[in-house]
Amino acid sequence: MLRRDRSADGRFVYAVRTTGVYCRPSCGARRPRPENVLFHASPDAAERAGFRACQRCRPAEPRAADPDTAMVSRVCRLIDEAEQPPSLAALAGAVGLSRFYLQRRFKAVTGLTPNAYASARRAERLRRALRSSGSVTDAVYDAGYGSAAAAHRDAGRWLGMPPSTYRAGGAGAAIGYVVEGSSLGRVLVAATARGVCAILLGDDPAQLIAELARRFPRASRTPGGAEMADLVAAVLRLVEDPTRPAPLPLDLQGTAFQLRVWEALARIPPGRTVSYAELAAAVGAPSAARAVARACATNHLAVAIPCHRVVRGDGGLSGYRWGIDRKRALLARERAHRTS
């Protein structure tokens, strides 16, 4: 609070007896006398104690993580509404910025460059078109691609497989998997030629394998062998100590919005937590906390994409697809390692 540390916002608020107001730790208001200060875990707790929100720092409202969030949201809309991906120069001109500044700030807020975001959005349209169009060629042009080659290039990155394979429900894609034990129960690690595509936690190996089958219904799924030993070892190290970076090659497959959320999750330091509202603000969608929660729920890369670091606004633990007890254990483990 004395340092006005913005990274502490969302973790607690402080209230001042003499004014009856509570504030964020980073509030720029004049510092109160220490004997008049009370600390509360959340805005709700402060209001239950009879304090009202500061009108300067507005601690009860989600705070945008970056002053450029509105600008980035506008650029996202320009990309979404364009038939063909706009050039960086065109986007910069539309918002009155230099190309360098736009590129840097857009990536800081979303985790993606404008070009990568545009590619992801077009691949998202391709994904929908492949389900509804009469042929792969129709889907390619319906999604806004000028050539099949461009569609295949994006599909390799965003779909993890060629368009024809995706249209066939993943038929022909090869996935190897291994199930190992850990202190959190069983861990299934699955990988394609591009990298790890799933890390699933549970108690029953058969249920984990069935979950993998639901994720990739028509892919070729076979038990992995020695070729997956290094990947599995890296995942298990990450499970046992989430504070240790693990250079895992990941095969991320999701919508542009999901990828933005997952990139933001990966930037949360071990031992820290954020609320769904704060995460929504961090990806430039402050009113989309529920959509952010859904993106967290669709994450199939436990621990590698640390959705366990997202909590309710009052700091309480919310749903975790692999069980609240595992979420609690991961957070406790991270806090212990961070403290030591």
C-alpha positions as CSV (number, residue, x, y, z in Angstrom):
1,M,0.0,0.0,0.0
2,L,2.8,2.4,0.8
3,R,4.5,1.7,-2.5
4,R,1.1,2.0,-4.3
5,D,2.0,-1.3,-6.0
6,R,-0.5,-1.9,-8.8
7,S,0.3,-5.7,-8.8
8,A,-1.3,-5.9,-5.4
9,D,-4.7,-4.6,-6.7
10,G,-7.3,-7.3,-6.5
11,R,-5.6,-9.1,-3.6
12,F,-6.9,-6.8,-0.8
13,V,-8.3,-3.3,-0.2
14,Y,-7.6,-0.9,2.7
15,A,-10.2,1.2,4.5
16,V,-9.8,4.4,6.4
17,R,-11.8,4.9,9.7
18,T,-11.8,8.7,9.5
19,T,-13.2,8.9,6.0
20,G,-15.3,5.8,5.8
21,V,-13.8,5.0,2.4
22,Y,-11.9,1.9,1.1
23,C,-9.3,1.9,-1.7
24,R,-7.1,-0.2,-3.9
25,P,-3.5,-0.6,-2.7
26,S,-2.4,1.6,-5.7
27,C,-4.8,4.4,-5.0
28,G,-3.1,7.8,-5.4
29,A,-5.1,9.5,-2.6
30,R,-3.2,11.0,0.3
31,R,-1.8,8.4,2.7
32,P,-3.9,8.0,5.8
33,R,-2.4,7.7,9.3
34,P,-1.5,4.1,10.1
35,E,-3.7,3.9,13.2
36,N,-6.8,4.7,11.0
37,V,-6.2,1.9,8.5
38,L,-8.0,-1.4,8.3
39,F,-7.4,-4.1,5.7
40,H,-10.0,-6.3,4.0
41,A,-9.7,-9.2,1.7
42,S,-12.2,-7.9,-0.9
43,P,-14.5,-4.9,-1.7
44,D,-17.5,-7.0,-0.5
45,A,-15.8,-7.5,2.9
46,A,-15.1,-3.7,3.2
47,E,-18.7,-2.8,2.4
48,R,-20.1,-5.3,4.9
49,A,-18.0,-3.5,7.5
50,G,-19.7,-0.2,6.6
51,F,-17.2,1.4,4.2
52,R,-17.9,2.9,0.8
53,A,-15.8,2.7,-2.4
54,C,-13.3,5.4,-3.2
55,Q,-14.4,7.6,-6.1
56,R,-10.8,8.1,-7.3
57,C,-9.6,4.5,-7.6
58,R,-13.0,2.8,-7.8
59,P,-11.9,-0.4,-6.1
60,A,-15.2,-2.3,-6.7
61,E,-14.9,-2.0,-10.5
62,P,-12.7,-4.1,-12.8
63,R,-9.6,-2.1,-13.8
64,A,-8.2,-2.2,-17.2
65,A,-4.7,-3.7,-17.0
66,D,-3.4,-1.3,-19.6
67,P,-4.3,2.3,-20.6
68,D,-4.3,1.2,-24.3
69,T,-7.1,-1.3,-23.8
70,A,-9.8,0.8,-25.5
71,M,-7.4,1.4,-28.5
72,V,-6.7,-2.4,-28.8
73,S,-10.4,-3.2,-28.6
74,R,-11.0,-0.8,-31.5
75,V,-8.3,-2.5,-33.5
76,C,-9.8,-5.9,-32.8
77,R,-13.1,-4.6,-34.1
78,L,-11.5,-3.3,-37.3
79,I,-9.9,-6.7,-37.9
80,D,-13.1,-8.6,-37.1
81,E,-15.2,-6.5,-39.5
82,A,-12.7,-6.6,-42.4
83,E,-13.2,-9.1,-45.2
84,Q,-9.4,-9.4,-45.7
85,P,-6.9,-8.9,-42.8
86,P,-5.9,-5.2,-42.8
87,S,-2.2,-4.3,-43.0
88,L,-0.4,-3.1,-39.9
89,A,0.0,0.3,-41.7
90,A,-3.8,0.5,-42.3
91,L,-4.6,-0.3,-38.7
92,A,-2.0,2.2,-37.4
93,G,-3.5,4.9,-39.6
94,A,-7.0,4.2,-38.4
95,V,-6.1,4.7,-34.8
96,G,-3.5,7.5,-35.4
97,L,-0.5,5.6,-34.1
98,S,2.8,4.5,-35.5
99,R,3.1,0.9,-36.7
100,F,5.8,0.2,-34.1
101,Y,3.8,1.6,-31.2
102,L,0.6,-0.2,-32.3
103,Q,2.4,-3.5,-32.6
104,R,4.0,-3.3,-29.2
105,R,0.9,-2.2,-27.3
106,F,-1.4,-4.6,-29.0
107,K,0.8,-7.5,-28.1
108,A,1.2,-6.2,-24.5
109,V,-2.6,-6.3,-24.0
110,T,-3.6,-9.4,-26.0
111,G,-0.5,-11.5,-26.1
112,L,-0.8,-11.6,-29.9
113,T,0.5,-9.3,-32.7
114,P,-2.3,-7.7,-34.9
115,N,-1.3,-10.1,-37.7
116,A,-1.5,-13.2,-35.4
117,Y,-4.9,-12.0,-34.1
118,A,-6.1,-11.5,-37.7
119,S,-4.9,-15.0,-38.7
120,A,-6.6,-16.5,-35.7
121,R,-9.9,-14.8,-36.4
122,R,-9.8,-15.9,-40.1
123,A,-8.9,-19.4,-39.0
124,E,-11.9,-19.2,-36.6
125,R,-14.2,-18.4,-39.6
126,L,-12.6,-21.3,-41.5
127,R,-13.3,-23.6,-38.6
128,R,-17.0,-22.7,-38.7
129,A,-17.1,-22.8,-42.5
130,L,-15.6,-26.3,-42.6
131,R,-18.6,-27.5,-40.5
132,S,-21.2,-25.9,-42.8
133,S,-19.9,-25.5,-46.3
134,G,-20.3,-28.0,-49.1
135,S,-16.6,-28.6,-49.6
136,V,-13.2,-27.6,-48.3
137,T,-12.7,-25.3,-51.3
138,D,-16.0,-23.5,-50.5
139,A,-15.0,-23.2,-46.8
140,V,-11.6,-21.7,-47.7
141,Y,-13.2,-18.9,-49.8
142,D,-16.1,-18.4,-47.4
143,A,-13.7,-17.7,-44.6
144,G,-12.0,-15.0,-46.7
145,Y,-8.9,-16.7,-47.9
146,G,-7.6,-15.8,-51.3
147,S,-5.9,-19.1,-51.9
148,A,-5.9,-22.7,-50.5
149,A,-2.2,-22.3,-49.7
150,A,-2.9,-19.5,-47.2
151,A,-5.7,-21.5,-45.6
152,H,-3.4,-24.6,-45.2
153,R,-0.7,-22.4,-43.6
154,D,-3.1,-20.9,-41.0
155,A,-4.8,-24.3,-40.4
156,G,-1.5,-25.8,-39.5
157,R,-1.0,-23.2,-36.8
158,W,-4.6,-22.7,-35.5
159,L,-6.3,-26.0,-36.2
160,G,-3.3,-28.3,-35.7
161,M,-4.1,-30.2,-38.9
162,P,-5.0,-29.6,-42.6
163,P,-8.5,-28.3,-43.4
164,S,-9.6,-31.6,-44.9
165,T,-8.5,-33.4,-41.8
166,Y,-10.3,-31.0,-39.5
167,R,-13.5,-31.3,-41.7
168,A,-13.3,-35.1,-41.2
169,G,-13.2,-34.6,-37.4
170,G,-9.5,-35.1,-37.0
171,A,-9.3,-38.3,-38.9
172,G,-5.7,-39.2,-39.7
173,A,-4.2,-36.9,-37.1
174,A,-1.7,-38.9,-34.9
175,I,-1.7,-38.4,-31.2
176,G,0.5,-40.2,-28.7
177,Y,-0.4,-40.3,-25.0
178,V,1.1,-41.4,-21.7
179,V,-0.6,-41.7,-18.3
180,E,1.7,-41.4,-15.2
181,G,1.2,-41.0,-11.5
182,S,1.9,-37.8,-9.6
183,S,1.2,-36.2,-6.2
184,L,-2.0,-34.8,-7.7
185,G,-3.2,-38.2,-9.0
186,R,-3.0,-39.4,-12.6
187,V,-1.6,-37.2,-15.3
188,L,-2.3,-37.8,-19.0
189,V,0.1,-36.2,-21.4
190,A,-0.9,-36.2,-25.1
191,A,1.2,-34.8,-28.0
192,T,1.0,-34.3,-31.8
193,A,4.0,-33.8,-34.0
194,R,3.7,-30.1,-33.2
195,G,3.8,-30.4,-29.4
196,V,1.8,-31.2,-26.3
197,C,-1.9,-30.9,-27.1
198,A,-3.4,-32.1,-23.8
199,I,-2.5,-32.3,-20.1
200,L,-5.3,-33.9,-18.1
201,L,-5.5,-34.5,-14.4
202,G,-7.7,-37.1,-12.7
203,D,-7.9,-40.4,-10.7
204,D,-8.9,-42.9,-13.3
205,P,-6.7,-43.5,-16.3
206,A,-9.6,-44.9,-18.3
207,Q,-11.6,-41.6,-17.7
208,L,-8.6,-39.5,-18.8
209,I,-8.2,-41.5,-22.0
210,A,-12.0,-41.2,-22.7
211,E,-11.7,-37.4,-22.2
212,L,-8.9,-37.3,-24.7
213,A,-11.1,-39.2,-27.2
214,R,-13.9,-36.7,-26.7
215,R,-11.4,-33.9,-27.4
216,F,-10.0,-35.6,-30.6
217,P,-12.9,-37.9,-31.6
218,R,-11.5,-39.1,-35.0
219,A,-7.7,-38.7,-34.5
220,S,-5.5,-41.7,-34.3
221,R,-4.7,-42.1,-30.5
222,T,-2.0,-44.5,-29.5
223,P,0.0,-45.1,-26.3
224,G,3.3,-43.3,-26.5
225,G,6.7,-44.7,-25.8
226,A,10.3,-43.6,-25.3
227,E,9.9,-40.8,-27.8
228,M,7.6,-39.0,-25.3
229,A,9.8,-39.5,-22.2
230,D,11.3,-36.0,-22.2
231,L,7.9,-34.3,-22.6
232,V,6.3,-36.4,-19.9
233,A,9.2,-35.7,-17.5
234,A,8.9,-32.0,-18.1
235,V,5.1,-32.0,-17.5
236,L,5.6,-34.0,-14.2
237,R,8.2,-31.5,-13.0
238,L,5.8,-28.7,-13.7
239,V,3.0,-30.5,-11.8
240,E,5.2,-31.1,-8.8
241,D,6.7,-27.5,-8.8
242,P,4.5,-25.1,-10.9
243,T,7.0,-22.3,-10.2
244,R,9.7,-23.9,-12.3
245,P,9.5,-22.9,-16.0
246,A,9.2,-25.8,-18.3
247,P,10.0,-25.1,-22.0
248,L,7.2,-27.3,-23.4
249,P,6.3,-27.1,-27.1
250,L,2.5,-26.7,-27.0
251,D,0.0,-27.4,-29.8
252,L,-2.6,-24.8,-28.9
253,Q,-5.9,-25.2,-30.7
254,G,-8.6,-22.7,-30.0
255,T,-10.5,-19.6,-31.1
256,A,-8.8,-16.2,-31.2
257,F,-10.5,-15.2,-27.9
258,Q,-9.5,-18.4,-26.2
259,L,-5.9,-17.9,-27.3
260,R,-5.9,-14.4,-25.9
261,V,-7.2,-15.7,-22.6
262,W,-4.6,-18.5,-22.5
263,E,-1.8,-16.1,-23.4
264,A,-2.9,-13.9,-20.5
265,L,-3.0,-16.9,-18.1
266,A,0.5,-17.8,-19.0
267,R,1.7,-14.3,-18.0
268,I,0.3,-14.6,-14.4
269,P,3.4,-15.2,-12.1
270,P,3.4,-18.3,-10.0
271,G,2.1,-17.7,-6.5
272,R,-0.2,-14.9,-7.7
273,T,-3.9,-15.0,-8.5
274,V,-6.3,-12.8,-10.5
275,S,-10.1,-12.6,-10.6
276,Y,-12.1,-13.4,-13.7
277,A,-12.9,-9.6,-14.0
278,E,-9.2,-8.7,-13.9
279,L,-8.4,-11.3,-16.5
280,A,-11.1,-10.0,-18.7
281,A,-9.7,-6.5,-18.4
282,A,-6.2,-7.9,-19.2
283,V,-7.4,-9.3,-22.6
284,G,-9.2,-6.1,-23.6
285,A,-12.7,-7.3,-22.8
286,P,-13.6,-5.9,-19.4
287,S,-17.3,-6.9,-19.7
288,A,-16.6,-10.4,-20.8
289,A,-15.8,-12.1,-17.4
290,R,-18.2,-15.0,-18.2
291,A,-16.6,-15.6,-21.6
292,V,-13.2,-15.6,-19.9
293,A,-14.4,-18.2,-17.4
294,R,-15.6,-20.4,-20.3
295,A,-12.2,-20.0,-22.0
296,C,-10.5,-21.1,-18.8
297,A,-12.9,-24.1,-18.6
298,T,-12.0,-25.2,-22.2
299,N,-8.2,-25.2,-21.4
300,H,-6.9,-28.7,-21.9
301,L,-3.4,-28.0,-20.8
302,A,-3.5,-28.2,-17.0
303,V,-0.7,-26.3,-15.2
304,A,1.1,-25.4,-18.5
305,I,-1.8,-22.9,-19.1
306,P,-2.3,-22.0,-15.4
307,C,-6.1,-21.5,-15.2
308,H,-5.8,-22.5,-11.5
309,R,-4.5,-19.0,-10.8
310,V,-7.9,-17.5,-11.5
311,V,-10.2,-17.0,-8.5
312,R,-13.5,-15.3,-7.6
313,G,-13.6,-11.5,-7.0
314,D,-13.6,-12.1,-3.3
315,G,-10.5,-14.3,-3.5
316,G,-12.4,-17.6,-3.0
317,L,-11.7,-20.6,-5.1
318,S,-14.1,-21.1,-8.0
319,G,-14.7,-24.1,-10.3
320,Y,-11.7,-26.1,-11.6
321,R,-12.3,-28.8,-14.2
322,W,-9.8,-31.1,-12.5
323,G,-11.2,-30.5,-8.9
324,I,-11.1,-27.8,-6.3
325,D,-8.7,-29.8,-4.1
326,R,-6.1,-29.9,-6.9
327,K,-6.5,-26.2,-7.5
328,R,-6.0,-25.5,-3.8
329,A,-3.0,-27.8,-3.7
330,L,-1.4,-26.1,-6.7
331,L,-1.9,-22.6,-5.3
332,A,-0.6,-23.7,-1.9
333,R,2.5,-25.3,-3.5
334,E,3.2,-22.1,-5.5
335,R,2.9,-19.9,-2.5
336,A,5.2,-22.1,-0.5
337,H,7.8,-22.1,-3.3
338,R,7.5,-18.4,-3.8
339,T,7.9,-17.7,-0.1
340,S,10.9,-19.9,0.2
